[in-house]
Amino acid sequence: MAIFMAITAAKGQIVPGACRTEAYFHLLDGKKIALVANHTSLIGVTHLLDTFLLSGLDVKKVFTPEH
């Protein structure tokens, strides 16, 4: 799926799929979301969960690894 693919940016850097919100936010709009994430799930310096919530997405559950 496109969400998990990494792309090469114009500067030759690898961009994680999570950072490409324009590619998948429209697919999540209006849906109930369960997120599997850990402390490294970041978009820039903002956690993926915070990004989802600030964007108005309906996050219902968050699952995190224990170890």
Buried (B, 14 or more C-beta within 10 A) or exposed (E): EEEEEEEEEEEEEEBBBBBBBEBBBEEBEEEEBEBEBEEEBBBEEEBBBBBBBEEEBEBEEEEEEEE
